[in-house]
């Protein structure tokens, strides 16, 4: 009888203890090194909806689209102290991960200590650190380099190959590095440049009530154990005179949910005006609302000490990243582009996921002209089978207040408006 009295409580406590041990084991594996700051309790990988910030060699705290246009294929010198000093600014702007240039292969111990401090400081702020891993050819042996930096706590790599590399060779390189990261404990991620190829892409027909445009969907998925988890969809030859028509065509053909945009302006003719300078807000809206994950490559400074223009842009990024992380439709919805080319307005609708019963569709409208525009979206919403009379404002780049009538959405020059469709 005494034996029964003692063992009954043990039977009740044993499952709880086993559960606690399992959780602690999983957590300790995830957090075994400073860079592994996934909690172990969320089954969804951290990178699926992350905001990545590309840091370039030319200016570690102020990456620009032009800097990033030609990713280096050789190691470079990186100012780890400056990047560490600006982690607070990155955190305040909703950055989940920094992508740094690959440091030189032979670093003094003092510099490695500085890198380790960057990893520790970034981890305490919930920021992952990735490195740009350049492969000069398909025969490049990246194993030793990848293992060395993984052992120091980096969360993954952006793999860069020369422009002439074929899709098959790029895939072989990615596959080799992916095997190394997959065998390493922690939430590691591989990003690679998207290389359109007939063997890896499939045209998908879309029914008229969803969109008027066929779209291209990558056959490679995030659960593909041999491929990159995320692809970077780079557009290095955008039109010199951007318009809603050419941007919409580009975007409507590139809606793979496992790819993130790296929209780069064209090379400028010496002495000519930059046609993209006024469209920075539009490009930010595209990057942070069209895909579950996002890449920021903008001419805005991570440092708190920046110009008024940079501060305004930084504030916009802060608001956009807050929406990106916090709005369920932006996190998991499907995108449909709309044709308002005649008014030079770029408009897209983000539908809630099928299982999101109470979520509302989100409309993003961007004016690509230097004059105000007034859009009537009622017919377009009906054509998509969506019902509503007004847009509840989530974000706008002008100083106006209140909701927008669906039949009269007003946008200032080069303005951006984001709102929920409401009845």
C-alpha atoms as one frame of an Amber mdcrd trajectory, in Angstrom:
protein
   0.000   0.000   0.000   2.794   2.399   0.870   4.408   1.558  -2.448   1.224
   2.589  -4.279   1.023   5.863  -2.375   4.556   6.802  -3.404   4.401   5.700
  -7.035   1.108   7.402  -7.922   2.563  10.925  -7.733   5.578   9.700  -9.697
   3.320   8.452 -12.479   1.714  11.880 -12.674   4.994  13.775 -12.656   6.954
  11.493 -15.002   5.260  12.682 -18.266   5.710  16.306 -17.233   9.386  15.748
 -16.480   9.928  13.994 -19.806   8.212  16.864 -21.631  10.349  19.408 -19.786
  13.498  17.472 -20.632  12.524  17.300 -24.299  11.850  21.040 -24.460  15.075
  21.879 -22.665  17.059  19.615 -24.991  15.549  21.177 -28.111  16.082  24.665
 -26.770  19.685  23.998 -25.787  20.412  22.697 -29.286  18.843  25.732 -30.878
  20.660  28.155 -28.575  23.923  26.265 -28.286  25.852  29.198 -29.733  25.162
  32.940 -29.546  24.019  33.209 -33.158  21.230  30.646 -32.862  18.442  32.757
 -31.493  15.432  30.740 -32.664  13.356  29.770 -29.650  12.718  26.144 -30.574
   9.001  26.577 -29.814   7.947  27.964 -33.225   7.742  25.322 -35.950   7.878
  27.987 -38.666  11.529  28.770 -39.586  12.615  32.295 -38.668  13.685  33.121
 -42.222  10.312  32.476 -43.870   9.050  35.989 -43.032  12.311  37.701 -42.165
  13.503  41.135 -43.210  17.078  40.857 -44.518  19.363  43.889 -44.714  22.182
  43.734 -47.250  25.371  45.391 -45.981  27.894  46.224 -48.693  31.660  46.589
 -48.661  31.574  50.184 -49.878  29.563  51.468 -46.933  28.891  49.059 -44.060
  26.219  51.261 -42.491  24.682  52.754 -45.615  24.035  50.117 -48.268  22.749
  51.392 -51.572  21.155  49.730 -54.540  24.061  50.720 -56.761  26.570  49.306
 -54.260  24.760  45.982 -54.256  24.377  45.734 -58.018  27.743  43.976 -58.404
  28.141  41.574 -55.501  31.844  40.924 -54.833  33.220  37.544 -55.836  36.173
  37.859 -53.485  36.535  38.315 -49.707  36.639  41.864 -48.419  37.437  43.900
 -45.330  34.397  44.517 -43.149  34.166  46.998 -40.288  32.613  44.750 -37.653
  32.842  47.394 -34.923  30.808  49.901 -36.932  28.173  47.317 -37.735  27.967
  46.293 -34.077  27.558  49.931 -33.025  24.560  50.264 -35.356  22.719  47.090
 -34.339  20.306  49.121 -32.197  19.240  51.160 -35.217  18.798  47.972 -37.248
  16.664  46.445 -34.502  14.476  49.550 -34.241  13.771  49.297 -37.979  12.582
  45.717 -37.794  15.633  44.059 -39.347  15.778  40.308 -38.656  19.053  39.481
 -40.386  22.143  41.221 -41.742  23.875  39.915 -44.858  27.552  40.879 -44.661
  30.350  40.602 -47.231  32.621  37.619 -46.682  35.606  38.650 -44.529  39.139
  37.947 -45.693  40.218  34.325 -45.260  43.127  35.151 -42.962  41.956  37.378
 -40.121  44.011  38.268 -37.034  42.704  37.011 -33.711  41.685  40.534 -32.667
  39.451  40.866 -35.747  37.907  37.456 -35.132  37.179  38.536 -31.567  35.429
  41.602 -32.980  33.352  39.366 -35.250  32.431  37.097 -32.342  31.310  40.165
 -30.396  29.130  41.180 -33.337  27.496  37.735 -33.287  26.880  37.974 -29.540
  25.460  41.476 -29.680  23.271  40.646 -32.680  21.935  37.549 -30.949  20.878
  39.518 -27.875  18.853  41.791 -30.185  17.288  38.915 -32.093  19.231  39.675
 -35.279  20.794  36.904 -37.363  24.071  37.359 -39.238  24.656  35.849 -42.682
  27.717  36.038 -44.919  28.000  36.390 -48.685  29.692  33.220 -49.912  31.159
  33.705 -53.393  31.897  30.794 -55.707  34.114  31.620 -58.683  33.298  28.301
 -60.400  31.376  25.065 -59.954  34.617  23.392 -58.834  35.085  25.834 -55.953
  35.482  23.991 -52.654  33.490  26.034 -50.176  33.235  23.337 -47.500  36.055
  24.522 -45.249  35.004  28.173 -45.488  31.356  27.380 -44.773  32.164  25.151
 -41.798  34.549  27.714 -40.299  31.979  30.528 -40.257  29.145  28.249 -39.196
  31.269  27.247 -36.214  31.456  30.936 -35.250  27.682  31.208 -35.159  26.563
  32.665 -38.498  22.990  31.798 -39.444  23.638  31.022 -43.093  24.929  32.317
 -46.396  23.924  34.236 -49.484  25.596  32.310 -52.300  26.836  34.426 -55.210
  28.088  32.989 -58.491  29.472  34.742 -61.600  26.833  35.955 -64.086  27.894
  33.411 -66.703  27.240  30.466 -64.356  24.521  28.157 -65.656  21.431  27.315
 -63.608  22.641  23.714 -63.276  26.076  24.732 -61.983  24.556  27.236 -59.563
  22.251  24.527 -58.254  25.210  22.174 -57.735  27.049  24.815 -55.706  23.973
  25.586 -53.613  23.341  21.895 -53.024  26.886  21.324 -51.750  26.663  24.178
 -49.232  23.113  23.228 -48.225  24.315  19.768 -47.184  26.821  21.406 -44.844
  24.307  23.772 -43.255  21.732  20.977 -42.920  24.194  18.902 -40.910  24.804
  21.796 -38.508  22.502  22.309 -35.531  20.482  25.550 -35.569  18.136  27.449
 -37.855  20.484  27.992 -40.799  19.354  29.351 -44.162  20.771  29.474 -47.685
  19.880  32.305 -50.069  20.854  32.154 -53.718  20.232  34.246 -56.803  17.245
  33.138 -58.841  18.276  32.001 -62.324  15.256  31.474 -64.606  15.481  28.152
 -66.377  12.883  26.138 -68.247  13.635  23.039 -66.194  12.950  24.720 -62.849
   9.986  26.922 -63.731   6.409  26.107 -64.549   3.810  28.480 -65.968   0.626
  28.378 -63.900  -2.704  29.448 -65.343  -4.693  31.727 -63.040  -8.475  31.975
 -63.229  -9.847  35.369 -64.362 -11.380  36.284 -61.003  -7.954  36.078 -59.361
  -5.740  37.887 -61.846  -5.504  38.751 -65.506  -1.900  37.655 -65.754  -0.298
  34.239 -65.865   2.540  34.070 -63.387   5.731  32.108 -63.107   6.118  29.934
 -60.025   9.378  28.303 -59.070   9.281  24.545 -58.749  11.897  24.699 -55.989
  10.234  24.867 -52.571  11.453  25.735 -49.104  11.353  22.058 -48.086  13.699
  21.051 -50.943  16.646  19.598 -49.046  19.053  20.172 -51.949  18.127  23.759
 -52.852  18.236  27.168 -51.264  15.408  27.932 -48.854  15.039  31.410 -50.352
  15.855  32.800 -53.788  16.825  36.397 -54.471  15.006  37.624 -57.551  17.413
  40.231 -58.942  16.452  42.646 -61.704  19.642  44.424 -62.723  18.305  45.757
 -66.022  15.182  47.663 -65.056  13.907  50.172 -67.632  15.607  53.551 -67.608
  12.219  55.283 -67.434  10.199  53.273 -64.894   6.435  53.265 -65.284   3.515
  51.362 -63.819   3.230  49.313 -67.016   6.787  47.958 -67.066   7.010  47.479
 -63.296   3.657  45.681 -63.203   4.735  43.367 -66.004   7.917  42.520 -64.136
   6.170  41.960 -60.801   3.197  40.001 -62.134   5.585  37.469 -63.681   7.610
  37.070 -60.512   5.338  36.085 -57.623   7.168  33.026 -56.317   6.557  33.050
 -52.529  10.000  31.522 -51.933  11.801  34.395 -53.634  12.527  37.900 -52.402
  13.036  41.003 -54.529  16.365  42.698 -55.097  15.212  45.519 -57.374  18.187
  47.387 -58.768  18.130  50.579 -60.851  19.762  50.660 -64.268  23.199  52.111
 -64.861  22.866  55.851 -65.343  24.247  57.828 -68.247  26.835  60.268 -66.838
  25.201  63.617 -66.138  21.632  62.305 -66.422  19.026  62.452 -63.653  18.289
  59.363 -61.578  14.743  58.274 -62.536  14.480  56.083 -59.445  15.309  58.682
 -56.794  11.645  59.639 -56.392  10.515  56.023 -56.341  12.366  54.911 -53.211
   9.118  54.723 -51.229   7.477  52.653 -53.953  10.395  50.209 -54.043  10.244
  49.878 -50.254   6.524  49.072 -50.430   7.159  46.448 -53.120   9.920  44.771
 -51.112   8.032  44.672 -47.799   4.468  43.859 -48.856   4.692  41.568 -51.892
   6.591  38.666 -50.352   6.592  36.833 -46.994  10.340  37.563 -46.711  11.985
  40.822 -47.747  15.385  42.221 -48.695  16.188  45.857 -47.960  18.767  47.405
 -50.265  18.189  51.139 -49.909  20.146  54.356 -49.694  19.234  54.948 -46.070
  21.660  54.951 -43.173  21.464  52.498 -40.289  23.135  55.069 -38.070  20.828
  57.278 -35.942  22.852  60.300 -37.081  21.455  60.780 -40.586  20.003  63.515
 -42.739  16.360  64.582 -42.654  15.729  62.716 -45.903  17.320  59.548 -44.551
  15.342  59.889 -41.311  12.054  60.146 -43.212  12.938  57.073 -45.256  14.044
  55.215 -42.144  10.685  56.021 -40.531   8.906  54.614 -43.587  10.963  51.417
 -43.383  10.159  51.169 -39.678   6.423  51.377 -40.371   6.614  48.966 -43.290
   8.585  46.362 -41.328   6.081  46.657 -38.460   3.275  45.876 -40.920   5.356
  43.129 -42.516   5.819  41.389 -39.166   2.487  42.162 -37.554  -0.227  41.948
 -40.224  -1.489  38.416 -40.914  -2.532  39.114 -44.512   0.875  40.573 -45.398
   2.574  37.602 -43.742   0.723  34.860 -45.598  -1.589  36.344 -48.243  -1.570
  35.959 -52.024  -0.739  38.879 -54.339  -2.668  40.031 -57.411  -1.537  42.993
 -59.504  -4.114  45.346 -61.075  -3.987  47.320 -64.321  -3.952  51.076 -63.684
  -1.226  51.723 -66.231  -3.150  54.551 -67.887  -2.826  56.591 -64.668   0.754
  55.433 -64.076  -0.289  53.866 -60.769   0.975  50.527 -59.518  -1.734  48.735
 -57.514  -1.851  45.275 -55.999  -4.210  43.376 -53.700  -3.078  40.932 -51.005
  -5.745  38.338 -50.243  -5.881  36.675 -46.819  -4.817  33.054 -46.546  -7.728
  30.607 -46.996  -7.741  29.706 -43.284  -7.772  33.361 -42.124 -11.498  33.813
 -41.530 -11.588  37.301 -40.071  -8.642  38.842 -41.954  -9.358  41.547 -44.526
  -7.738  41.965 -47.954  -5.042  44.638 -48.160  -4.711  47.093 -51.054  -1.394
  48.784 -51.883  -1.508  51.747 -54.296   1.580  53.613 -55.538   1.731  56.730
 -57.686   4.673  56.635 -60.097   4.054  60.112 -61.493   4.923  63.663 -60.393
   1.232  64.652 -60.348  -1.554  63.604 -57.943  -3.820  60.790 -59.122  -7.302
  59.694 -58.152  -8.135  56.018 -58.556 -11.485  54.262 -58.631 -10.934  50.725
 -57.327 -14.579  49.623 -57.017 -14.804  47.823 -60.371 -11.449  46.113 -59.873
 -12.499  44.784 -56.449 -15.769  43.437 -57.854 -13.852  41.775 -60.672 -11.788
  39.945 -58.053 -14.883  38.883 -56.125 -13.978  41.137 -53.183 -16.565  43.251
 -51.391 -16.045  46.571 -49.637 -16.784  50.276 -49.762 -13.721  51.903 -48.223
 -10.109  51.333 -47.212  -9.096  51.567 -43.570  -5.686  53.225 -43.584  -2.710
  51.151 -42.455   0.067  53.366 -43.873   0.352  56.410 -46.106   3.281  58.605
 -47.092   1.315  61.872 -47.089  -0.031  63.766 -44.088  -3.728  63.168 -44.843
  -5.903  61.438 -42.259  -8.756  58.977 -42.247 -10.047  56.247 -44.530 -10.205
  56.285 -48.323 -13.395  55.914 -50.356 -12.886  52.909 -52.617 -14.180  54.844
 -55.601 -11.870  57.819 -55.008  -8.435  56.829 -53.696  -6.224  59.918 -53.857
  -2.440  59.610 -54.080   0.071  62.476 -53.930   3.040  62.572 -56.344   5.150
  59.424 -55.865   2.954  58.568 -52.890   2.181  55.167 -51.332  -1.083  54.165
 -49.658  -1.834  50.868 -47.872  -5.278  50.053 -46.516  -7.607  47.206 -45.520
 -10.738  46.656 -47.612 -13.782  47.172 -45.391 -17.551  47.161 -45.827
